[in-house]
Amino acid sequence: MFSGEVLQGFIDSSLGKTVVVVLATVLVGFFIGNLYKNKKFSVKALAYSGIAIALATVLSTITLFKLPQGGSVTPFSMLFIVLIGYWFGPFEGILSGVAYGLLQLLMDGYVVHPVQLLLDYPLAFGALGLSGFFRKGSHSIILGYILGTSGRFVCSFLSGWVFFGSYAWEGFSAITYSLLYTLSYIGVEMVLTMLLFIIPSFRSALNFIKKTVNEQERAAI
């Protein structure tokens, strides 16, 4: 009843797409509501978040290379979800990441099992919001990015090990295969983004936005 084939068919259907959009919309509503609750809400906060999700979505469609069993290296798409957690906190970051994961499921989802769906989409992308646990310090964005992308890495690794181990190359165990496979796209994008963090002006721009958000939050208290 809940096989991957049935789920894939449902997600590809008009009803399935509607359900996914509704779920993503509900999560966005929770995100906005939490901003209100914690006095972080402002037009700029919504603008920054909306632009970040839009950029992540657009960049996710630009693939530097794509792997046969899913996964691709994109030009910094993970970074923009990580930034929402960095700017607003872990709860807001995780909510945005889960909503973004549902959009990814809608755009280019591949499902073989219900648990794999959870691991590869809402959980994996939601983990990017863990960056919100590192909001203080001169290098907090780097630590937050490492934590968030490592969370996604773990989810994708588990999915590959359990559900795609049969694709392992000759002479490789399912665990080794999944580890190397996941490193080949998430690991590569992590390295590319870390190189971007070397640019001082880029880090300064991110910190400026966070400072602006924090000033608005303090003014609302």
Phi, psi and omega in degrees: 000319181250035179291163179300323181295318179294316180296318179298318178297320179294315181296326180283345181280164179298319179297316180298316179296322178296317179299316180297317179297318179297316179299315179297321179295319178299317179296320176297322177298317176298321179300310180295318179299322180290326175298317177299312184300319183265013176058037177254356188288137172196165177299321180295321179299315177296320181296313179300315182294315181297318179295319181298314180294320179297316179296318178299319181294315180296314182294332179292341178273351178259104185256128174287321166198152184238139182267154188295325181261025179100157182095139180206157175267123180243163179281080170074025182295324180296327184304319187287335172282321175303321183297327180297317175296319180296321182282321190244341180122168187294320182297311179296321179295317180293316177302313180296320179296319178295316178299318178295320178299322177294323176296321177295322176299319181292320185282317187208044185284145176225118189235130175239347182196148180303319180293321178297322177302313180296316182294317187277341185241277184297319182288314182298312182282329174299326180299336179299332180288352176298346177305336181296344177284348176240086181245353184243146178106156184293333181246024184296326180296324179292315178296319178296319179296317180298317180295312182297312181289331175293323176298317177295320180302314181299315180298314181292323177298314180297319178298314180295319181295311186281318191253345181234015180298336180293344178271004184304141178294155181301130179089358180248139174285165180298323180294312181296318179301311182295321179299310182292321181297314181293321176299328186291343175238311178291317180298318180295315180294325176300314181296316180300319181290323177299325176295325178295325180293343179294334182286113184303318183295329179292313178298322180296321179296317179295319179292327178296316179296317179298319179297319178298316179297316181295324178294321177294322179295316180294324180293332182279344183280000000 
